Amino acid sequence: MPTLQFYVPDDVADALRARAEERGANLSNYLSEIVVRHLRRDWPEAWVDTAAAAWDDEWRPPEEPVAGGGDEG
């Protein structure tokens, strides 16, 4: 697993350490959780459109996969 390094002001580092401690996590795991959660919020637009359309009684799944709906990294 890669190691990432970045710099933040002292007060931000202190706040991050305190939040990690509140959650019973070490700082590395806490930061990793934040980053992963943030990236997963950005679902592909096609997925959101498809999920929203599912509420419509007339919606039918597409016959072909939706372009750009995958996780092309």
C-alpha positions as CSV (number, residue, x, y, z in Angstrom):
1,M,0.0,0.0,0.0
2,P,1.5,3.4,-1.0
3,T,2.4,5.9,1.6
4,L,1.4,9.5,1.0
5,Q,2.8,12.6,2.7
6,F,1.4,16.1,2.8
7,Y,1.8,19.1,5.0
8,V,-0.8,21.0,7.1
9,P,-0.5,23.8,9.6
10,D,0.1,22.8,13.2
11,D,-3.5,23.6,14.3
12,V,-4.9,21.4,11.6
13,A,-2.6,18.5,12.6
14,D,-3.7,18.9,16.2
15,A,-7.4,18.9,15.3
16,L,-6.9,15.8,13.1
17,R,-5.1,14.0,15.9
18,A,-7.8,14.9,18.4
19,R,-10.6,13.6,16.0
20,A,-8.7,10.4,15.4
21,E,-8.3,9.8,19.1
22,E,-12.0,10.5,19.7
23,R,-12.8,7.8,17.2
24,G,-10.3,5.4,18.7
25,A,-8.2,5.3,15.5
26,N,-4.6,6.2,14.7
27,L,-4.1,9.3,12.6
28,S,-3.1,7.3,9.5
29,N,-6.3,5.2,9.6
30,Y,-8.4,8.2,10.3
31,L,-7.0,10.2,7.3
32,S,-7.3,7.2,5.0
33,E,-11.0,6.8,6.0
34,I,-11.7,10.5,5.3
35,V,-10.0,10.3,1.8
36,V,-11.8,7.0,0.8
37,R,-15.2,8.3,2.0
38,H,-14.7,11.6,0.0
39,L,-13.7,9.7,-3.2
40,R,-16.7,7.3,-2.9
41,R,-19.1,10.3,-2.7
42,D,-18.3,11.1,-6.3
43,W,-20.4,8.3,-7.9
44,P,-20.5,8.2,-11.7
45,E,-23.2,10.5,-13.0
46,A,-24.7,7.6,-15.1
47,W,-25.1,5.6,-11.9
48,V,-26.9,8.4,-10.2
49,D,-29.2,8.9,-13.2
50,T,-30.0,5.2,-13.4
51,A,-30.7,5.0,-9.7
52,A,-33.0,8.0,-9.8
53,A,-34.8,6.6,-12.8
54,A,-35.5,3.4,-10.9
55,W,-38.1,5.3,-8.9
56,D,-40.1,5.7,-12.1
57,D,-42.5,2.8,-12.8
58,E,-41.8,3.0,-16.5
59,W,-38.0,2.8,-16.1
60,R,-36.2,-0.2,-17.8
61,P,-32.5,-1.0,-17.5
62,P,-30.4,-0.1,-20.6
63,E,-29.7,-2.8,-23.1
64,E,-26.0,-1.9,-23.3
65,P,-23.7,-0.8,-20.5
66,V,-23.7,2.9,-20.0
67,A,-20.4,4.5,-21.2
68,G,-18.4,6.1,-18.4
69,G,-20.2,4.1,-15.7
70,G,-17.2,2.0,-14.7
71,D,-14.3,2.8,-12.4
72,E,-11.7,3.6,-15.0
73,G,-9.3,5.0,-12.4
